[in-house]
């Protein structure tokens, strides 16, 4: 029988349910169980694709083109696996499917209701993913008590009844604040949150208590008493320096061992040596390099979560800690390039829309003219092309038709098949596509092979009519699409120390033990620039 672990959240959002769920999945996988993770998002959007990063953090893209919640990025990094669009269940998806079935006549004249039709659809989707797995960790987004989460919590309650209590466990993540006035940890918010959960028919098996400092023994006993959870299942999850420490902390606290016994799984020692070594290496790094990320959503660091993580992975690989200098692209337009002075590397990430485009191009130009290690990603790749067209080729007014439809030099333009689309959701070039990497280039040196598969999320492309001009001026397109040779995928300037940009998003496939090659190369070049080769 497949075992299900539902992770719910209480008190406030943003406690780290995603990291807890990813850590649980990783600890189960480390014990040799075939494990996967599912994220439930109670919003009505069909997917995360049309959502502003300021509202929900970055939009993470999967191999199959699914635009999903950033927690799936955490799952992939912690489990070192690739997930599918079906691993993200949203209210929008569930209701769309139920309405479609009703229109088809599948319900044979029944009155379609939340129970049983919506809850059945939710359970069906969870069970579909569960096939061929020993353990499935299901994170229910939002906070207990939210009206949007109700159908999902009800479906989880029903699953425990149908699958048997021995096959379904509940882990509740709550917040234990420490008031400065009294100086003691307060358990009342947790008590109320669990009371709310129990009123829905769910008794948590374990409580992960998030707090700034380790949970005091008196608070642990009090939580246990008032929530009917054994003291050993009240887990202290205090703030740590790095999220990759969380699985090790939860392991030390005995959460996975407790759930293994609770679900009747064979008890095994987890293989965590490599992970532990990676965490220790990261914590012991002393040398630092500073890399600027010039974006338009930098006020919320989660907007660029995968970039942050890819730099962390590359830190370990290169033996140097990366300090990020977050720079708002519009600030660069106002204050000029003095904001970039002293950095060892520059990243211009993806984004949509006109705001901040001139600032991003200023950053690309500053890197090119001052020979600072540079990485452009997606829109950053396109704006690097525009900057080169304007300032090296002398094409005045060159631009992308996304930003300036009337530009005299449309060096970045839509492919003909994209021109008549009237829907924004899910209509881009999305997911993993083949990229052919040319021999004798920096890209080939970094990737070490001719054919790679990388994840895309864009509409506009380098205009094929200008490619010859670019290459004559020394810009090399070292990667082209394996499925359509009109599409340019990687550019580089060979005479520079490290200057590369990709139409795809390499950060989405970066892993703690296996950093994305272009990020690893950037950090290496930044280290050499600062400390010498």
Backbone torsions as a table, in degrees:
resi	resn	phi	psi	omega
1	UNK	NA	138.1	172.8
2	UNK	-70.6	140.1	176.8
3	UNK	-102.7	136.9	-178.7
4	UNK	-114.3	133.6	174.0
5	UNK	-120.2	113.6	177.4
6	UNK	-93.5	129.2	178.8
7	UNK	-109.7	120.0	179.7
8	UNK	-115.6	166.0	-178.8
9	UNK	-128.4	146.4	179.2
10	UNK	-134.5	169.5	176.4
11	UNK	74.3	-70.7	177.9
12	UNK	-140.9	160.0	176.2
13	UNK	-84.3	169.7	177.7
14	UNK	75.3	23.7	-178.8
15	UNK	-81.6	-18.9	-176.0
16	UNK	109.0	30.8	174.3
17	UNK	-59.2	-38.7	-178.3
18	UNK	-62.6	-45.2	179.7
19	UNK	-68.2	-38.1	177.6
20	UNK	-62.3	-45.4	-179.8
21	UNK	-64.3	-44.5	179.0
22	UNK	-62.1	-41.2	-179.6
23	UNK	-65.2	-42.1	178.6
24	UNK	-61.5	-45.4	178.3
25	UNK	-59.7	-43.5	-179.2
26	UNK	-64.8	-40.3	-179.7
27	UNK	-68.1	-34.1	176.8
28	UNK	-71.1	-40.5	177.8
29	UNK	-64.6	-38.5	180.0
30	UNK	-64.2	-18.9	176.7
31	UNK	-90.7	4.8	176.6
32	UNK	89.6	8.1	177.5
33	UNK	-87.4	141.4	175.2
34	UNK	-72.7	110.0	-168.9
35	UNK	-123.1	145.1	170.7
36	UNK	-143.2	165.7	-179.6
37	UNK	-121.9	145.6	175.4
38	UNK	-124.5	141.0	174.6
39	UNK	-115.4	126.4	174.7
40	UNK	-102.2	124.1	176.3
41	UNK	-114.1	117.3	-172.9
42	UNK	-76.7	2.8	-179.3
43	UNK	-73.6	160.6	-176.4
44	UNK	-80.9	-11.6	175.2
45	UNK	-57.9	144.6	177.4
46	UNK	-67.4	-43.1	175.6
47	UNK	-146.2	-176.4	-176.2
48	UNK	-85.5	-1.7	-169.0
49	UNK	-58.3	-36.3	-175.8
50	UNK	-98.4	11.2	-175.3
51	UNK	-90.9	140.7	178.4
52	UNK	-71.1	131.9	-179.8
53	UNK	-56.5	-27.1	178.0
54	UNK	-65.9	-26.5	-178.8
55	UNK	-83.6	-35.2	-167.1
56	UNK	-139.8	14.2	-175.8
57	UNK	75.6	-171.0	-174.9
58	UNK	-66.3	155.5	170.6
59	UNK	-92.9	118.4	-177.9
60	UNK	-92.5	138.2	-177.8
61	UNK	-112.7	133.6	-179.0
62	UNK	-97.7	169.3	178.9
63	UNK	-55.2	-39.2	-176.1
64	UNK	-83.0	6.0	176.6
65	UNK	93.0	-0.8	178.0
66	UNK	-63.7	131.9	174.5
67	UNK	-99.7	112.8	-166.1
68	UNK	-132.3	175.8	178.2
69	UNK	-64.4	148.0	-177.7
70	UNK	-62.4	-20.4	178.6
71	UNK	-62.1	-28.2	177.3
72	UNK	-66.8	-27.2	172.8
73	UNK	-64.7	-42.9	176.4
74	UNK	-61.9	-42.6	179.8
75	UNK	-59.7	-46.3	-177.8
76	UNK	-63.1	-41.1	-178.4
77	UNK	-68.7	-42.4	-176.5
78	UNK	-74.7	-36.8	-178.3
79	UNK	-91.5	-7.8	-176.3
80	UNK	50.9	58.0	-176.2
81	UNK	-145.3	170.5	174.1
82	UNK	-114.3	130.1	-178.7
83	UNK	-103.4	172.8	179.6
84	UNK	-115.7	168.6	179.7
85	UNK	-57.8	-28.7	179.9
86	UNK	-68.3	-15.8	178.8
87	UNK	-76.6	-5.1	175.7
88	UNK	-116.4	109.3	-179.1
89	UNK	-102.9	124.2	178.3
90	UNK	-118.2	159.2	175.0
91	UNK	-57.4	-40.1	179.8
92	UNK	-58.3	-44.9	179.1
93	UNK	-63.0	-45.0	-175.5
94	UNK	-64.9	-49.0	-178.8
95	UNK	-66.7	-38.1	177.0
96	UNK	-57.5	-46.6	-177.7
97	UNK	-64.8	-42.3	-178.3
98	UNK	-66.6	-42.6	179.5
99	UNK	-64.9	-39.8	178.2
100	UNK	-61.6	-42.5	178.6
101	UNK	-64.6	-39.6	179.7
102	UNK	-64.0	-42.0	179.9
103	UNK	-65.8	-31.7	180.0
104	UNK	-76.0	-17.4	-178.0
105	UNK	91.6	16.0	-177.4
106	UNK	-64.2	-25.7	-174.9
107	UNK	-92.4	5.6	171.8
108	UNK	48.5	51.2	173.6
109	UNK	82.1	1.6	-179.9
110	UNK	-71.8	154.2	171.5
111	UNK	-75.7	118.8	-175.4
112	UNK	-81.9	124.3	-174.1
113	UNK	-134.0	168.1	178.8
114	UNK	-60.0	-46.3	172.7
115	UNK	-113.4	119.4	14.9
116	UNK	-101.4	-9.0	-165.1
117	UNK	-69.3	-46.4	179.8
118	UNK	-68.0	-46.2	-178.4
119	UNK	-64.7	-36.3	177.4
120	UNK	-63.7	-41.2	179.2
121	UNK	-62.1	-41.1	179.3
122	UNK	-63.0	-49.0	-178.1
123	UNK	-62.0	-39.4	179.8
124	UNK	-60.0	-44.4	-178.4
125	UNK	-66.3	-38.8	178.6
126	UNK	-66.4	-43.8	-177.7
127	UNK	-68.0	-33.1	178.9
128	UNK	-61.0	-43.8	178.5
129	UNK	-68.9	-33.2	-173.1
130	UNK	-68.3	-20.0	179.8
131	UNK	-53.0	139.6	178.2
132	UNK	66.8	16.6	175.8
133	UNK	-123.3	147.4	176.4
134	UNK	-84.5	-38.7	-176.2
135	UNK	-133.8	133.1	175.4
136	UNK	-124.1	121.2	177.3
137	UNK	-98.1	119.7	-176.5
138	UNK	-113.0	114.5	178.0
139	UNK	-94.1	123.4	177.6
140	UNK	-97.4	112.2	-176.0
141	UNK	-66.0	166.9	-179.9
142	UNK	81.7	-167.1	-176.3
143	UNK	-123.7	140.1	179.1
144	UNK	-54.8	130.1	-175.8
145	UNK	110.4	-21.5	175.4
146	UNK	-65.0	135.0	-179.1
147	UNK	-62.7	-33.6	-177.0
148	UNK	-66.4	-29.3	-174.7
149	UNK	-81.9	-15.0	-171.4
150	UNK	-51.9	-49.7	-178.2
151	UNK	-61.3	-33.3	-178.4
152	UNK	-72.5	-40.9	177.1
153	UNK	-65.5	-38.6	177.9
154	UNK	-64.5	-42.0	178.0
155	UNK	-62.0	-39.7	178.8
156	UNK	-65.5	-41.4	178.2
157	UNK	-60.4	-44.8	179.8
158	UNK	-63.2	-36.7	-179.1
159	UNK	-63.4	-36.9	178.3
160	UNK	-64.2	-37.5	178.6
161	UNK	-66.9	-44.3	-174.9
162	UNK	-78.3	-38.5	-177.3
163	UNK	-85.4	-19.3	-176.6
164	UNK	99.8	138.3	-176.2
165	UNK	-59.3	-29.4	-178.6
166	UNK	-71.2	-9.5	-177.8
167	UNK	-112.7	-3.4	-177.9
168	UNK	-134.1	125.6	178.0
169	UNK	-124.1	153.0	179.0
170	UNK	-118.8	130.6	175.7
171	UNK	-117.7	124.4	-177.0
172	UNK	-110.5	124.0	-179.5
173	UNK	-98.6	121.5	-178.2
174	UNK	-130.1	175.7	-178.3
175	UNK	-113.9	131.9	176.6
176	UNK	-115.5	98.7	-177.7
177	UNK	-77.9	156.3	174.4
178	UNK	-120.3	112.2	-177.9
179	UNK	-80.7	127.5	-178.4
180	UNK	-60.0	-35.0	-176.9
181	UNK	-58.8	-45.0	-177.0
182	UNK	-99.6	-24.7	177.2
183	UNK	74.3	17.5	176.8
184	UNK	-127.0	154.5	179.5
185	UNK	-73.9	134.4	-175.8
186	UNK	-103.1	124.9	-175.6
187	UNK	-98.3	-7.0	-174.9
188	UNK	-58.4	-43.9	178.2
189	UNK	-57.1	-38.9	178.5
190	UNK	-65.7	-43.7	178.9
191	UNK	-57.5	-46.3	-178.7
192	UNK	-65.9	-39.1	-179.1
193	UNK	-64.1	-43.7	179.8
194	UNK	-68.1	-37.0	177.2
195	UNK	-59.2	-43.1	178.6
196	UNK	-61.6	-43.4	-180.0
197	UNK	-64.5	-42.3	-179.0
198	UNK	-68.1	-29.7	177.8
199	UNK	-67.0	-18.3	176.7
200	UNK	-93.5	4.3	177.0
201	UNK	91.3	14.2	-178.5
202	UNK	-117.3	122.9	174.6
203	UNK	-103.5	116.4	179.5
204	UNK	-65.5	144.9	176.6
205	UNK	-89.9	-28.4	179.7
206	UNK	-144.9	150.1	177.4
207	UNK	-122.5	126.2	175.0
208	UNK	-99.8	108.2	-175.2
209	UNK	-92.7	108.6	179.4
210	UNK	-83.7	130.2	-179.7
211	UNK	-153.8	165.7	-179.8
212	UNK	-71.5	-39.9	-179.2
213	UNK	-116.3	164.0	177.1
214	UNK	-52.6	145.6	-177.4
215	UNK	-66.5	130.1	177.9
216	UNK	-72.0	148.5	-177.3
217	UNK	-59.4	-38.7	-179.5
218	UNK	-64.2	-38.7	178.5
219	UNK	-67.9	-39.6	178.4
220	UNK	-60.2	-46.3	-179.0
221	UNK	-64.3	-39.5	-178.8
222	UNK	-65.9	-44.3	178.2
223	UNK	-61.0	-44.4	179.5
224	UNK	-57.9	-48.7	-177.2
225	UNK	-61.5	-46.0	-174.0
226	UNK	-83.3	-13.0	-177.4
227	UNK	-113.2	-3.2	178.7
228	UNK	65.4	34.4	178.9
229	UNK	-117.0	132.0	-179.0
230	UNK	-56.9	144.8	-178.3
231	UNK	-53.3	-37.0	-178.4
232	UNK	-70.5	-12.9	178.4
233	UNK	-99.8	5.3	171.1
234	UNK	-95.3	106.4	-168.5
235	UNK	-100.5	130.7	177.3
236	UNK	-86.0	116.5	178.2
237	UNK	-121.5	84.2	-176.3
238	UNK	-90.0	167.4	-177.2
239	UNK	-63.3	132.8	176.6
240	UNK	-123.5	164.6	-175.8
241	UNK	-65.0	-34.7	-171.2
242	UNK	-140.3	136.5	-176.7
243	UNK	-61.0	-25.2	-179.3
244	UNK	-71.4	-8.2	174.3
245	UNK	-80.3	-19.3	-172.2
246	UNK	-59.4	-46.4	178.6
247	UNK	-57.0	-38.8	-178.6
248	UNK	-68.1	-35.9	178.0
249	UNK	-68.1	-44.6	179.6
250	UNK	-65.5	-34.1	177.6
251	UNK	-65.9	-44.3	179.2
252	UNK	-61.8	-36.2	179.7
253	UNK	-76.1	-12.2	174.8
254	UNK	86.3	17.5	-177.1
255	UNK	-63.8	-48.8	-176.8
256	UNK	-66.6	-38.9	176.9
257	UNK	-61.3	-43.4	-179.8
258	UNK	-61.9	-45.9	-178.8
259	UNK	-69.0	-34.1	176.8
260	UNK	-60.0	-46.2	177.5
261	UNK	-66.3	-43.8	-177.4
262	UNK	-60.7	-33.2	-178.0
263	UNK	-97.3	5.8	176.8
264	UNK	67.7	29.3	178.2
265	UNK	-88.9	152.6	177.5
266	UNK	-63.3	135.7	-178.0
267	UNK	-81.9	125.5	-178.2
268	UNK	-136.0	154.1	175.5
269	UNK	-77.7	130.5	179.4
270	UNK	-76.9	146.9	176.0
271	UNK	-91.6	97.7	-174.9
272	UNK	-121.5	7.2	-174.5
273	UNK	-58.8	-47.0	-177.4
274	UNK	-64.8	-40.5	179.2
275	UNK	-64.3	-44.8	-179.5
276	UNK	-61.4	-42.4	-179.9
277	UNK	-63.5	-40.6	179.2
278	UNK	-62.9	-43.1	180.0
279	UNK	-64.8	-43.4	-179.4
280	UNK	-64.2	-41.3	179.6
281	UNK	-61.4	-44.6	-179.0
282	UNK	-62.2	-43.5	-177.8
283	UNK	-68.1	-26.6	-176.0
284	UNK	-89.8	-2.9	-178.2
285	UNK	-65.1	134.2	-179.3
286	UNK	-113.4	-42.4	177.7
287	UNK	-66.7	144.1	179.4
288	UNK	-131.3	151.6	167.8
289	UNK	-126.2	152.5	179.2
290	UNK	-111.8	125.3	-179.9
291	UNK	-119.4	128.6	179.4
292	UNK	-85.8	134.2	171.2
293	UNK	-111.3	111.2	-175.9
294	UNK	-99.9	99.1	-175.3
295	UNK	-130.1	-175.4	179.8
296	UNK	-115.1	2.3	178.1
297	UNK	-127.0	29.4	-169.8
298	UNK	-70.7	-13.5	178.7
299	UNK	-65.1	-22.2	175.4
300	UNK	-118.8	104.3	-174.6
301	UNK	-59.6	-27.7	179.1
302	UNK	-63.4	-16.8	177.5
303	UNK	-63.0	-25.0	-178.9
304	UNK	-124.5	37.5	-174.2
305	UNK	-57.5	-45.2	-176.7
306	UNK	-67.2	-31.1	176.7
307	UNK	-67.3	-44.4	178.3
308	UNK	-58.2	-44.1	-178.5
309	UNK	-69.2	-40.8	179.4
310	UNK	-61.4	-35.8	177.1
311	UNK	-69.0	-35.7	177.5
312	UNK	-64.9	-45.7	178.7
313	UNK	-59.0	-40.3	-178.3
314	UNK	-72.7	-25.6	175.1
315	UNK	-60.3	-49.8	-178.6
316	UNK	-62.3	-43.7	-177.3
317	UNK	-64.4	-30.2	-175.9
318	UNK	-105.7	-0.8	178.6
319	UNK	65.5	35.0	178.5
320	UNK	-148.9	134.7	-177.2
321	UNK	-83.6	135.6	179.0
322	UNK	-94.8	124.8	172.0
323	UNK	-101.2	128.7	-177.6
324	UNK	-95.8	130.3	171.6
325	UNK	-102.1	104.1	-179.1
326	UNK	-77.4	124.8	-179.8
327	UNK	-127.7	124.7	175.6
328	UNK	-73.0	125.7	-175.7
329	UNK	-56.5	-37.4	179.9
330	UNK	-66.8	-32.2	177.1
331	UNK	-64.5	-33.8	178.8
332	UNK	-67.0	-37.0	177.6
333	UNK	-64.2	-37.3	-177.4
334	UNK	-79.8	-44.9	-170.4
335	UNK	-99.5	-12.8	-179.8
336	UNK	83.6	-178.0	-169.6
337	UNK	-76.0	1.2	177.2
338	UNK	-61.7	-22.7	177.6
339	UNK	-66.2	-18.5	-178.1
340	UNK	-97.9	-4.4	-175.0
341	UNK	-61.7	134.5	175.3
342	UNK	87.6	-3.4	179.7
343	UNK	-78.3	154.8	-179.0
344	UNK	-97.9	-8.3	179.7
345	UNK	-167.3	159.2	-178.5
346	UNK	-135.1	135.3	172.7
347	UNK	-120.2	130.9	170.3
348	UNK	-112.5	105.4	-174.1
349	UNK	-84.0	-175.3	179.9
350	UNK	-71.6	179.1	-179.7
351	UNK	161.5	171.7	179.6
352	UNK	-132.0	150.8	173.1
353	UNK	89.7	167.2	-170.4
354	UNK	-74.7	-29.1	-173.1
355	UNK	-57.4	127.9	175.0
356	UNK	82.0	1.4	-175.4
357	UNK	-64.8	-39.6	-179.1
358	UNK	-65.7	-36.2	177.7
359	UNK	-64.2	-40.9	179.0
360	UNK	-64.4	-39.3	179.0
361	UNK	-69.2	-34.4	175.1
362	UNK	-59.0	-41.7	-179.7
363	UNK	-64.8	-43.2	179.5
364	UNK	-63.5	-41.7	-179.5
365	UNK	-66.4	-42.4	179.7
366	UNK	-60.0	-42.8	179.1
367	UNK	-64.8	-43.1	-177.7
368	UNK	-66.5	-44.6	-174.8
369	UNK	-77.6	-24.0	-178.9
370	UNK	-107.3	8.6	178.6
371	UNK	52.2	50.7	176.9
372	UNK	-100.0	131.9	179.5
373	UNK	-48.0	130.6	-169.8
374	UNK	-136.6	141.4	173.6
375	UNK	-136.5	120.1	174.8
376	UNK	-106.0	140.3	-176.6
377	UNK	-128.2	126.1	174.1
378	UNK	56.7	-106.2	177.4
379	UNK	-61.1	-32.4	175.6
380	UNK	-62.7	-36.4	175.1
381	UNK	-63.8	-48.1	-177.6
382	UNK	-64.0	-41.1	-179.3
383	UNK	-72.2	-25.7	173.7
384	UNK	-65.0	-39.4	176.6
385	UNK	-63.2	-45.3	-179.8
386	UNK	-62.5	-45.0	-179.5
387	UNK	-59.8	-43.4	-179.7
388	UNK	-65.3	-41.6	-179.7
389	UNK	-61.0	-42.9	-177.8
390	UNK	-71.6	-48.5	-167.0
391	UNK	-99.3	-13.5	175.9
392	UNK	-110.8	-46.1	179.4
393	UNK	-81.4	-16.0	179.7
394	UNK	72.7	25.4	179.2
395	UNK	-85.1	93.7	-175.0
396	UNK	-63.5	131.4	177.4
397	UNK	80.7	6.5	178.2
398	UNK	-59.5	143.3	-179.4
399	UNK	-164.5	-179.6	170.9
400	UNK	-93.0	140.1	179.2
401	UNK	-68.4	-12.6	173.5
402	UNK	-64.0	-38.6	-175.4
403	UNK	-94.8	-40.8	-179.3
404	UNK	-132.5	92.1	-177.7
405	UNK	-61.3	-21.1	-176.8
406	UNK	-98.3	9.6	-176.4
407	UNK	-55.1	137.4	177.9
408	UNK	-69.5	-20.4	-179.7
409	UNK	-129.6	87.2	-178.5
410	UNK	-77.8	74.1	-175.7
411	UNK	-70.4	-19.6	172.7
412	UNK	-125.6	125.1	-172.1
413	UNK	-145.9	167.6	175.5
414	UNK	-76.6	145.7	169.0
415	UNK	-72.4	149.6	-175.8
416	UNK	-51.2	-38.3	-176.2
417	UNK	-68.9	-13.0	-179.0
418	UNK	-93.9	-7.8	-166.9
419	UNK	-71.6	-29.7	-173.2
420	UNK	-104.3	15.9	-179.1
421	UNK	-72.0	137.3	179.1
422	UNK	-112.0	-1.0	178.0
423	UNK	-115.5	141.9	179.5
424	UNK	-90.1	-37.6	-174.6
425	UNK	-65.9	125.6	172.1
426	UNK	64.4	21.4	-176.0
427	UNK	-109.4	8.8	179.8
428	UNK	-86.7	179.1	168.7
429	UNK	-78.5	104.6	-170.0
430	UNK	-122.1	138.9	173.4
431	UNK	96.8	-169.3	-174.7
432	UNK	-80.8	127.5	175.8
433	UNK	-129.1	153.9	179.1
434	UNK	-73.6	143.1	176.3
435	UNK	-128.3	126.8	176.6
436	UNK	-91.6	125.5	-177.2
437	UNK	-103.7	126.0	-174.9
438	UNK	-73.7	141.4	178.0
439	UNK	-67.4	156.0	176.9
440	UNK	73.8	17.2	-179.5
441	UNK	-116.7	166.2	176.3
442	UNK	-61.3	-41.5	-179.1
443	UNK	-59.4	-41.0	-179.5
444	UNK	-66.8	-38.6	178.2
445	UNK	-62.8	-40.8	-178.2
446	UNK	-70.1	-45.4	-174.9
447	UNK	-86.8	-27.4	176.4
448	UNK	70.7	12.6	176.4
449	UNK	-154.2	165.8	-173.9
450	UNK	-82.1	-36.7	-174.9
451	UNK	-117.8	123.3	177.5
452	UNK	-125.9	160.6	176.2
453	UNK	-121.1	120.5	-178.3
454	UNK	-130.7	157.7	-173.6
455	UNK	-91.2	133.9	-175.5
456	UNK	-115.2	156.4	172.2
457	UNK	-159.5	80.8	-177.2
458	UNK	-161.4	167.8	174.3
459	UNK	-116.6	-42.9	-173.2
460	UNK	-81.5	152.1	-177.1
461	UNK	-134.1	162.2	171.3
462	UNK	-64.5	131.4	-178.5
463	UNK	-70.2	117.2	-176.3
464	UNK	-56.4	-24.9	-177.0
465	UNK	-66.8	-19.7	-176.1
466	UNK	-102.0	-4.4	-170.7
467	UNK	-60.5	-42.6	-179.4
468	UNK	-59.0	-42.7	179.2
469	UNK	-61.0	-44.4	-180.0
470	UNK	-60.4	-47.1	-174.3
471	UNK	-68.7	-32.4	176.3
472	UNK	-64.2	-31.6	-178.0
473	UNK	-86.6	3.4	173.3
474	UNK	104.2	-1.6	176.3
475	UNK	-85.3	127.6	-178.3
476	UNK	-107.4	130.9	170.8
477	UNK	-92.5	97.5	-170.8
478	UNK	-90.0	-4.7	175.7
479	UNK	-138.7	133.3	175.3
480	UNK	-127.6	158.0	-176.7
481	UNK	-64.3	133.6	-180.0
482	UNK	-73.5	-17.2	-178.0
483	UNK	-105.9	-4.1	-175.9
484	UNK	-165.8	100.2	-170.9
485	UNK	-69.7	-4.2	175.5
486	UNK	-74.6	-18.8	-171.6
487	UNK	-95.6	122.9	177.0
488	UNK	-87.1	135.6	-172.7
489	UNK	-115.1	-35.5	-178.5
490	UNK	-136.2	137.2	172.4
491	UNK	-124.5	155.3	176.0
492	UNK	-154.0	157.6	173.8
493	UNK	-114.4	101.6	-171.0
494	UNK	-62.3	-28.1	-177.0
495	UNK	-78.2	-7.9	-179.6
496	UNK	-89.0	161.6	178.9
497	UNK	-57.9	-49.0	177.2
498	UNK	-164.0	103.7	-178.8
499	UNK	-139.5	107.4	-174.5
500	UNK	-146.2	148.3	176.7
501	UNK	-144.9	147.6	-176.3
502	UNK	-127.8	139.6	176.0
503	UNK	-72.0	-23.5	179.4
504	UNK	-92.2	176.2	-179.4
505	UNK	-107.0	90.5	-177.0
506	UNK	-65.6	-24.2	-176.7
507	UNK	-63.0	-25.3	-176.6
508	UNK	-71.1	-17.4	-179.7
509	UNK	-110.9	7.7	179.8
510	UNK	-74.7	140.8	-178.7
511	UNK	-129.0	154.0	-178.7
512	UNK	-52.5	-39.4	-178.2
513	UNK	-96.2	-3.6	-175.1
514	UNK	-146.5	79.2	-174.6
515	UNK	-65.1	153.0	174.8
516	UNK	-59.7	128.8	-174.1
517	UNK	-53.3	-40.7	-177.2
518	UNK	-71.4	-27.7	174.9
519	UNK	-74.0	-43.2	178.2
520	UNK	-59.5	-41.7	178.9
521	UNK	-65.3	-38.7	179.3
522	UNK	-63.3	-47.1	-178.5
523	UNK	-66.0	-38.5	177.4
524	UNK	-61.1	-46.1	-179.3
525	UNK	-65.4	-37.6	178.7
526	UNK	-65.3	-39.9	179.0
527	UNK	-64.9	-43.7	179.8
528	UNK	-65.2	-36.9	178.5
529	UNK	-63.1	-42.6	-175.9
530	UNK	-80.4	-42.9	-171.6
531	UNK	-108.9	-3.6	-176.3
532	UNK	87.7	154.1	-175.4
533	UNK	-64.1	NA	NA
